[in-house]
Amino acid sequence: MAQKSVPFFNYSGIYTQNRNEFIKIFDEVCSRGAFILQRDVEELERNLAEFIGVKHVITVANGTDGLIIALRAAGLKPGDEVIMPSHTYVATAASVHLLGGVPVLVECGADHMVDPVAMEKAITPKTKFLMPVQVNGRTCNMDAIMGLAKKHNLKVVEDAAQALGSKFKGKSAGTFGVAAMYSFYPAKLLGCFGDGGALVTNDDAVAREMKLWRDHGRDEKGEVAGWGMNSRLDNVQAALLNFKLQNFPKEIERRREIAKMYQTELGSLSQITLPPAPGTGDHFDVYQNYELEADRRDELKNSLKENGIGTIIQWAGKAVHQLTALKLQRSLPVTEKMTARFLMLPMHQLLTDDDVQYVCTHIRKFYGQ
Ligand SMILES: *Cc1c(COP(=O)(O)O)cnc(C)c1O
């Protein structure tokens, strides 16, 4: 097989794919002088609300700000404990910490999603929130998590940074709890050309609070109704995202096709454990990432690299409780075992069938198949 290059992600390709349209949009928006909170932001918020099936969308400057604003609007107070998986990005825990809350890190289950049983075990009188992370483009079993929340009188804020378009039992990630965040970081499912994010809620009061928080506490009349911050999504990013959103359902379909190919080509290898296949059970997965578990993980990664294939170990191979500088250490053997085996294969809408075959051939070869 001829050597080729299959990078993990194609940042410039995302731009060059529709370069002329993007230049036109940039030029049109800038010529209008529409830079901050203009009609493109409103249009994006409306379009996203329709796509997700939620009442309110409030765009923000980035997902991390979004989590802080969402937790604050949902009523997080200093000292409140928030239960979340340790297999997540540091931002999930940081948003709680920065508000004076306490992130409580728990195990994940076989599908890499937070384990509801571990969540329940971690509940104390100080617990106020459950914070499921819809990681890798999959939505958690939200029946279990919402059941726990009801039983113990807790609020749910979802970190749906990686899950725009994902569903559980036909309901979109982000629409189960009080509020949720999606990220538009360039490598996310719907990426912009820099940082960006969005908050969603069906609660009018929470929506109002989040909207105030992202713009210095200013209301519709421009009067300061309370404390706030500056976390507005650039209007030009909103205009570019409006364009990208049109093709987004097709991109999700492509990701699901690629996941199916990986499943077909690699499903029989005993040395690796694949993520759930598309179309299984109650989950509609959109494959933000294709994260598998592999024997001899580091050797496999190197071997693929030698063959021009880019892979990534998510979050540099560390769950949040393993980030020693944050002092959140605890014993989470299931997560630790998985973290040592996790590897993400190339997964994005620009991959060709040949690219995917090339990756699979080299993985099979590595394991002597
Ligand atoms: C990307 C991500 C975030 C943070 O989003 P930003 O837009 O980069 O601030 C938070 N949580 C998870 C799970 C993420 O993947």
The ligand as a MOL file (V3000), in Angstrom:
LIG
                    3D

  0  0  0     0  0            999 V3000
M  V30 BEGIN CTAB
M  V30 COUNTS 15 15 0 0 0
M  V30 BEGIN ATOM
M  V30 1 C -14.0940 21.9020 24.2440 0
M  V30 2 C -14.6780 21.5350 25.5380 0
M  V30 3 C -14.9570 22.4940 26.5240 0
M  V30 4 C -14.5630 23.9240 26.4280 0
M  V30 5 O -15.0260 24.6120 25.3260 0
M  V30 6 P -14.2120 25.9020 24.7920 0
M  V30 7 O -15.1190 26.4660 23.7500 0
M  V30 8 O -12.9140 25.4060 24.2340 0
M  V30 9 O -14.0200 26.8110 25.9430 0
M  V30 10 C -15.5690 22.0560 27.6830 0
M  V30 11 N -15.8800 20.7710 27.8750 0
M  V30 12 C -15.6180 19.8270 26.9610 0
M  V30 13 C -16.0130 18.4190 27.2160 0
M  V30 14 C -14.9740 20.1690 25.7790 0
M  V30 15 O -14.6780 19.2120 24.8870 0
M  V30 END ATOM
M  V30 BEGIN BOND
M  V30 1 1 1 2
M  V30 2 1 2 3
M  V30 3 2 2 14
M  V30 4 1 3 4
M  V30 5 2 3 10
M  V30 6 1 4 5
M  V30 7 1 5 6
M  V30 8 2 6 7
M  V30 9 1 6 8
M  V30 10 1 6 9
M  V30 11 1 10 11
M  V30 12 2 11 12
M  V30 13 1 12 13
M  V30 14 1 12 14
M  V30 15 1 14 15
M  V30 END BOND
M  V30 END CTAB
M  END
